[in-house]
Amino acid sequence: MFAFLFLSLWTTFVSSEMADVRGIVSNIQTIDADQFDAVVSQQPSLVLFYAPWCGHSQRVMPDFEVVASTFTTDADADADADDSEPPQPTVLIARVNVDKHRHFAKRFNLFGFPTIKYFNKGPWSTTEQGSKYTGGMDAASMVDFINGKAGTKYALQPRSTWVRNLVPKMFEAVALDPTRHVLVQFHAPWCTECTSFNGIWETVGKTYRSDDRLVVLASVDADKYRELGQQQDVTSYPTVKYYPGYSSSSTKQPEETIGVQADGNAIPEDVSGSFSRIYNGGMTSTDLVDFINQVAGLERVVGGDIHREAGRSSALDESAGLFVAALGSGRKTDGENIMTGPVKEEQERLCGEGEEGNGGGGGGGGLMCQGAKVYAKTMNKILGHVDGVGWAAKELERLELLIQDVDVNHVQRTEMMLRRNVLEAFRE
């Protein structure tokens, strides 16, 4: 059942082009109240009216992104085509956050989320209602609907993938990158186990979608590129191989044992022109995410969130408790001393001495370093805020709402989750 709207006015909010979960600009245009009539009337448009907290809205968004990609990609190709056929009309795929623009609920007779409406090209007045879309909520159904209404012939674009498809000429550049942890799945199109595993591989790739500076998931069609498969000692499908990056600053050494086989023995080193290992662990998304977290020093859960304890430190949690107790009893000076004493010392230990001002962290510049900085910043904020420690509880509520907002990209969501995790230590 769709979530019901409560009709009330809210201050309008101006938003720019939205970024998707990877921080890449989305093909869906986000429209604010002031722009709506001017933008939508310029061409045939399909508009999604949604609420960021609505589960149904969240579930339809990936398909709506495919629809937007279809009309963007094909439109670009059509514009570049050199033939006598007239170009197809441009179609706008857009969305409006009705939770921010609540008066739209009354204007467009919206009674649930999500609602999709089709608008013909203008000119039209501000009383234009558009026509409600009642078809399937999958990308193919929506593309067929638009083609029928707008007289276009756009072909459904394939879904974006979170996994790189490698060919021989680019294999070494990607797999042997010394700065990244690279996992490659070798598969064959006729392999039924590979077909079922592809969905798992895609899920794992999506989990690390904003960690591409550190982790890469890739695939090779070893049936098509048999010589490459042979070079990599691939004898069955699917085979996953791990290519660890060993940069000059890496703390890991090639002889370090990473992962175990089902029989409990260490994963063997495969010496075939480059350092690599055949992955013999579990083949579920959870198994693979646990393995990548271990070797790359990350704390993801399947899907891309971070653990609720990520960025937390028992020593800093203890300092946070003492800090809250000090302020609660009116001992502000003691609170300041905690921040400038043990908290600063622990931050320097986790980040590397002298790195406390570096947003990227120092020697330990992962989530623990980033989390340590959040402890210090939170204490500083509380000391200067009129609500004191009460600010932390309000900030926690705000972050929980923002984390659910589909307009927040994956990098931002991770940062918010880290702040949320640390703020839990400051609960009164």
C-alpha positions in Angstrom: 0.0 0.0 0.0 1.3 3.4 -0.9 2.1 5.8 1.9 -0.5 8.5 2.3 0.2 12.2 1.9 -0.7 14.7 4.5 -1.7 17.9 2.7 0.1 20.9 4.1 2.2 23.7 2.9 5.9 23.8 3.2 8.6 26.2 2.2 9.8 25.5 -1.3 13.3 24.2 -1.7 15.6 24.8 -4.7 17.7 21.8 -5.7 20.3 21.3 -8.4 20.9 18.2 -10.6 20.9 15.2 -8.3 23.9 13.0 -7.8 23.3 9.2 -7.7 24.6 6.8 -5.1 28.1 6.9 -6.6 28.3 10.7 -6.6 27.9 10.7 -10.4 25.3 13.1 -11.8 22.1 11.3 -12.3 20.1 11.4 -15.6 16.9 12.2 -13.6 16.4 15.9 -13.4 15.3 17.0 -9.9 12.9 19.9 -10.2 11.9 22.5 -7.5 8.6 24.3 -7.2 9.8 27.5 -8.9 11.1 25.7 -12.0 8.4 23.2 -12.5 6.1 24.9 -15.1 9.0 26.5 -17.1 11.0 23.2 -17.3 8.3 20.6 -17.8 6.4 22.5 -20.4 9.3 22.6 -22.8 9.0 19.0 -23.9 7.1 15.8 -23.2 7.9 14.8 -19.6 7.5 11.9 -17.2 7.6 13.1 -13.6 8.0 11.0 -10.5 6.4 12.6 -7.4 8.0 10.9 -4.4 9.0 11.1 -0.7 12.5 10.1 0.4 11.3 8.2 3.4 8.8 6.1 1.4 9.9 2.5 0.7 7.9 2.3 -2.5 9.6 5.4 -3.8 13.0 4.0 -3.0 12.2 0.7 -4.8 11.1 2.4 -8.0 14.1 4.8 -8.2 16.5 2.3 -9.8 14.0 1.6 -12.6 13.3 5.3 -13.0 17.0 5.9 -13.4 17.1 3.3 -16.2 14.3 5.1 -17.9 16.2 8.4 -17.6 19.4 6.8 -19.0 17.4 5.4 -21.9 16.1 8.8 -23.0 19.4 10.5 -22.3 21.7 8.0 -24.0 19.5 7.4 -27.1 18.8 11.1 -27.5 22.5 11.8 -27.5 23.1 9.0 -30.1 20.2 10.3 -32.2 21.7 13.8 -32.2 25.0 12.5 -33.5 23.4 10.3 -36.2 24.1 11.4 -39.8 21.1 10.3 -41.8 17.9 11.8 -43.3 15.7 10.7 -40.4 14.4 13.6 -38.3 15.7 13.6 -34.7 13.3 12.1 -32.1 11.8 14.6 -29.7 13.5 15.1 -26.4 11.7 13.6 -23.4 12.4 14.8 -19.9 12.5 12.3 -17.1 12.3 14.2 -13.8 11.3 13.9 -10.2 9.8 16.2 -7.5 10.4 15.6 -3.7 6.8 16.3 -2.5 8.0 16.0 1.1 9.8 19.3 0.4 7.2 20.8 -1.9 4.0 19.7 -0.1 1.7 22.1 -1.9 2.3 20.0 -5.0 0.1 17.3 -3.4 -2.9 19.6 -3.6 -2.1 21.0 -7.1 -1.7 17.6 -8.7 -4.2 15.6 -6.6 -1.6 13.3 -5.2 -2.9 10.8 -2.7 0.1 8.4 -2.3 3.8 7.9 -3.0 5.1 7.3 -5.6 2.9 8.9 -8.2 4.1 9.2 -11.8 2.5 11.7 -14.3 3.0 12.3 -18.0 2.9 15.9 -19.3 2.6 16.9 -22.9 4.7 19.6 -24.3 3.3 23.1 -23.5 2.4 25.8 -23.6 0.0 25.1 -20.7 -1.3 26.9 -17.7 -0.4 26.4 -14.0 -3.6 24.4 -13.7 -2.2 21.6 -15.9 -2.6 18.3 -14.2 -0.9 15.9 -16.5 -2.1 12.3 -16.9 -1.4 9.7 -14.2 0.7 6.7 -15.2 -1.0 3.5 -14.1 1.3 0.9 -15.8 4.0 -1.3 -14.4 6.7 0.2 -12.3 9.5 -1.5 -14.2 11.7 0.4 -16.6 10.5 -1.5 -19.7 6.8 -0.7 -19.1 7.6 3.0 -18.5 9.7 3.3 -21.7 6.9 1.6 -23.7 4.4 4.0 -22.2 6.4 7.1 -23.1 7.1 5.9 -26.6 3.3 5.5 -27.1 2.4 8.9 -25.7 5.3 10.9 -27.2 5.5 9.1 -30.6 9.2 8.1 -29.9 11.0 4.9 -30.6 13.6 4.7 -27.8 15.1 1.4 -26.9 15.5 0.3 -23.3 19.1 0.8 -22.2 20.7 -2.0 -20.1 21.0 -1.4 -16.4 24.2 0.2 -15.2 26.7 -2.3 -13.7 28.9 -1.9 -10.7 31.4 -4.4 -12.1 34.0 -3.7 -14.8 34.1 -6.0 -17.8 37.7 -6.7 -18.7 39.3 -7.5 -22.1 42.9 -8.7 -22.5 44.3 -5.4 -23.6 43.1 -3.7 -20.4 43.5 -6.6 -18.0 46.9 -5.9 -16.6 46.2 -2.1 -16.2 43.2 -2.9 -14.0 44.1 -6.2 -12.2 47.7 -5.3 -11.5 47.0 -1.8 -10.3 49.4 -1.5 -7.3 47.1 0.9 -5.5 43.9 -1.2 -5.4 42.5 -4.5 -4.2 41.2 -6.1 -7.3 38.9 -9.1 -7.5 38.2 -10.7 -10.9 35.5 -13.2 -11.7 36.3 -15.5 -14.6 33.1 -16.9 -16.1 31.6 -18.5 -19.2 28.2 -17.7 -20.7 27.1 -21.3 -20.8 28.0 -21.8 -17.1 24.8 -22.0 -15.0 26.6 -21.5 -11.8 28.1 -18.3 -13.3 24.6 -17.0 -14.1 23.4 -17.4 -10.6 26.6 -15.9 -9.2 26.5 -12.8 -11.4 23.8 -11.3 -9.2 25.9 -11.9 -6.1 28.9 -10.3 -7.8 26.9 -7.3 -8.8 25.7 -6.9 -5.2 29.2 -7.0 -3.9 30.3 -4.4 -6.6 27.5 -2.1 -5.5 28.5 -2.5 -1.9 31.9 -0.9 -2.7 30.6 1.7 -5.2 32.2 4.6 -3.6 35.4 2.8 -2.6 36.8 2.5 -6.2 40.0 4.3 -5.1 40.7 1.2 -3.0 38.5 -1.7 -4.3 37.7 -2.9 -7.9 35.4 -5.8 -8.9 35.7 -7.0 -12.4 34.7 -9.9 -14.7 36.3 -11.7 -17.6 34.5 -13.8 -20.2 37.1 -16.7 -20.1 35.2 -18.6 -22.8 35.7 -15.6 -25.2 39.2 -14.8 -24.0 40.5 -18.3 -23.4 44.2 -17.4 -23.6 43.8 -14.9 -20.8 42.0 -17.5 -18.7 44.8 -20.0 -19.3 47.4 -17.4 -18.4 45.6 -16.9 -15.1 45.4 -20.6 -14.5 41.6 -20.6 -14.6 40.3 -24.2 -14.9 36.7 -24.0 -13.7 33.9 -21.5 -13.6 33.2 -19.3 -11.9 36.7 -18.6 -10.5 37.4 -15.5 -8.4 41.0 -14.3 -8.2 42.3 -11.7 -5.8 45.0 -9.3 -7.0 46.2 -7.3 -3.9 47.7 -3.9 -4.5 51.1 -3.4 -2.9 51.9 0.3 -3.1 55.0 1.8 -1.5 52.9 3.0 1.4 51.1 -0.3 1.9 51.5 -1.9 5.3 50.8 -5.4 3.9 53.5 -7.7 2.6 53.1 -10.2 -0.2 53.8 -13.1 2.2 50.9 -12.2 4.4 48.2 -14.9 4.6 44.8 -13.5 3.6 41.8 -15.8 3.7 41.6 -19.6 4.0 40.3 -22.4 1.9 37.3 -24.6 2.8 39.8 -27.1 4.3 41.3 -24.4 6.6 44.6 -24.1 4.7 45.9 -20.7 3.6 44.8 -19.5 0.2 47.7 -20.4 -2.1 49.9 -17.8 -3.8 49.5 -18.2 -7.6 52.8 -17.2 -9.3 52.0 -16.7 -13.0 53.8 -13.6 -13.9 52.1 -11.6 -11.1 51.2 -11.9 -7.5 47.6 -13.2 -7.2 45.6 -15.6 -5.2 42.7 -17.8 -6.1 39.8 -17.0 -3.8 38.5 -20.2 -2.2 36.2 -18.7 0.5 32.4 -18.7 0.6 30.6 -17.5 -2.5 27.7 -15.6 -0.8 27.7 -11.8 -0.9 28.3 -11.8 2.9 31.3 -14.0 2.6 32.8 -11.9 -0.2 32.1 -8.6 1.7 33.7 -10.0 4.8 36.8 -11.0 2.8 37.1 -7.6 1.1 36.7 -5.7 4.4 39.5 -7.8 5.9 42.0 -7.3 3.1 41.1 -3.6 2.4 40.5 -2.5 5.9 36.9 -1.4 5.3 33.7 -1.9 7.3 31.0 -2.3 4.8 27.9 -4.4 5.1 26.2 -6.0 2.1 24.5 -3.2 0.1 27.0 -0.4 1.0 26.2 0.8 4.5 28.8 0.7 7.2 28.6 -1.2 10.4 26.9 0.6 13.3 30.2 0.3 15.2 32.4 1.6 12.3 34.6 4.5 13.4 34.0 3.8 17.1 36.8 3.5 19.6 36.4 2.0 23.1 38.9 4.6 24.4 37.1 7.5 22.8 33.7 6.1 23.9 35.0 6.2 27.5 36.2 9.8 27.0 32.8 10.7 25.5 31.0 9.3 28.6 33.3 11.3 30.9 32.8 14.4 28.8 29.0 14.1 29.0 29.1 13.5 32.7 31.4 16.5 33.2 29.1 18.9 31.3 26.0 17.3 33.0 27.4 18.4 36.4 28.4 21.8 35.2 32.2 21.0 34.9 32.8 22.6 31.5 36.5 23.0 32.1 36.8 19.3 32.8 35.0 18.7 29.5 37.5 20.9 27.7 40.4 19.1 29.2 39.1 15.8 28.1 38.8 17.1 24.5 42.3 18.6 24.5 43.9 15.8 26.5 43.0 12.1 26.0 40.8 12.6 23.0 43.5 14.5 21.1 46.1 11.9 22.1 43.9 9.0 20.8 43.3 10.9 17.6 47.0 11.4 17.0 47.5 7.7 17.7 44.8 6.6 15.2 45.6 9.2 12.5 49.3 9.6 12.9 51.0 12.4 14.8 50.4 15.8 13.2 47.7 14.6 10.9 44.7 15.7 13.0 43.9 18.5 10.6 44.1 16.3 7.5 40.7 15.3 6.3 42.1 12.3 4.6 43.7 10.9 7.7 47.3 10.0 8.5 49.0 6.8 8.9 45.8 5.1 10.1 43.7 7.2 7.8 40.7 4.9 7.5 37.4 5.0 9.3 39.0 4.9 12.8 41.0 8.0 12.0 37.9 9.7 10.5 35.8 8.6 13.5 38.4 10.0 16.0 38.0 13.4 14.3 34.3 13.2 14.6 34.6 12.7 18.4 36.7 15.9 18.7 34.4 17.9 16.5 31.3 16.7 18.3 32.8 17.8 21.7 33.8 21.2 20.3 30.3 21.6 18.9 28.6 20.7 22.2 30.8 23.1 24.1 29.7 26.0 22.0 26.1 25.1 21.4 23.2 26.6 23.4 21.7 23.1 23.9 24.9 21.6 25.1 24.8 17.8 25.2 21.2 18.0 24.0 22.4 19.0 20.6 23.8 15.5 20.0 20.4 13.9 20.3 18.8 16.4 17.9 21.6 15.9 15.4 21.2 12.1 15.6 17.5 12.5 14.7 18.4 14.8 11.8 21.1 12.4 10.5 18.8 9.4 10.6 16.3 11.2 8.3 19.0 12.4 5.9 20.5 8.9 5.6 17.2 7.7 4.2 17.0 10.5 1.6 17.4 9.2 -1.9 18.9 12.6 -2.9 22.0 11.8 -0.7 24.8 10.1 -2.6 26.7 7.1 -1.3 29.8 9.1 -0.2 27.6 11.5 1.7 25.6 8.7 3.2 28.7 7.0 4.5 30.0 10.2 6.1 26.6 10.7 7.8 26.6 7.1 9.0 30.0 7.6 10.5 28.8 10.7 12.3 25.7 8.9 13.5 27.8 6.1 14.9 30.0 8.4 16.9 27.1 10.5 18.1 25.7 7.4 19.8 28.5 7.7 22.3 27.2 11.1 23.4 23.7 9.9 24.4 22.9 11.2 27.9 
